[in-house]
Amino acid sequence: MIRSRSILSRILILHGIATLVTALVAAGAVALLLETTSLRLQHQTLGAFATTLAHGVRRDRHGWTVSDADRLALSGGGASFSFAVIEGGTVRSLHGLPPPPPTLAPPSRAVATQFRRVDGATIYSGLTVPIAGVRDRWIVVVQDLEHPTVIFDDIVTHVVVLGAAIILILLAALLAIDVVIVRRSLAPIRRASRTVQAMRPHETDERIDVIDLPSEVLPLALAANAALERVTLAYRTERDFITDTAHALRTPLAVLRLRAEDISDSVQREPMLAQIDQLRAVVAGLLTIAEIDATAPKAFMPCDLRMLAVDRAAEIAPLAIRRGQSIEVEEGDPMIVLTEPDYAARALEVLLENAVLHTPRGTSITILVGVAAVTVMDDGPGIDPSTATELFERFRRGVTESNGTGLGLSVAARLMEQSGGTVRYQQRVEGGSLFTLLFTVET
């Protein structure tokens, strides 16, 4: 059973097997035809010589003999033929003609009989014909098939060997042509595959081009396009719902916060303001995710990670100072990478905000700029290793977070994905967390 998943491989293997079987059958048929033709010619020649002997053989003082004309005709067959008369079970040579092999046995039937004998490495083909009107007397004609003058068998062998070589060459050429034909035939399928592979969330109108697709694949492509239509509709509905809901909540939340600030009782006011701020952060995160998903990837540009780290650290420094935290950038040489600078900056902002908001007062935050990487390191309590694998999922929070939205790291991951990079987490041995943004070095 052919288990290859490649249509090209399946076609070539099955076609190769079919062609090989056909070639072998054809070669066998040709070999059989040549063999039967050779046997027929041998039998015809033996029969002609036996007929000549039957009409011309006679007994004289030398024994059994034939006329000079018959002898000349019989000698024309070549040195591979030999002749004899079997009389009373005894093989008797004919005067002036080659004698048969000594192992020749008398015939067992009183009718014309074809026979074949093997004597060591020599194969003999012969014919015994009873002499009309004489009992227990036969004419025998024998041909040594291994004699150098017998070339028909050699021709048959040469034709079979040469034919097999030609068939193999033609088979290889045919398979090479098949590769070209099948590849050209499957080119529309490969184009359709590349189209599907290149689809992005913002390219909701992309569909498989069904022009020139083979009829065998066309139903699958049409079904895939129909499925894409349904997915697109569901995706747009979900995206629009999130965007519309987030936008609709911004104004009421702003009004609600203003009213909450007017509450005189700080015991009620502060928790309410914290909850409102958290809800506003969730709305902002949802809007960011919707924006990323709806926007086409921007062209990458060279970006200096050192300057990026310094700028973002300067932006977050006032918040860190108010919380009694220290923040510093360990600068090195300029590190130029290819990325989308705005998305990369926003991803770094997310990591810095997380480090400031979710580590205790008095802790330190360090930004390390390495080779195509920016690492945010803190000496806070760190993250429970059991939840580390889920950090970048939406609405997942570390067990130490009390006021997080669960969207920050998922937003950072999406931003880095659009920036041609990734974000990774590592727990520090001495305590704290390491979040690293990895980029592509400019070449």
Summary of the structure (lengths in Angstrom):
residues: 443
radius of gyration: 48.4
end to end distance: 48.0
largest distance: 157.4
contacts: 1264
relative contact order: 0.07
helix: 52%
strand: 19%
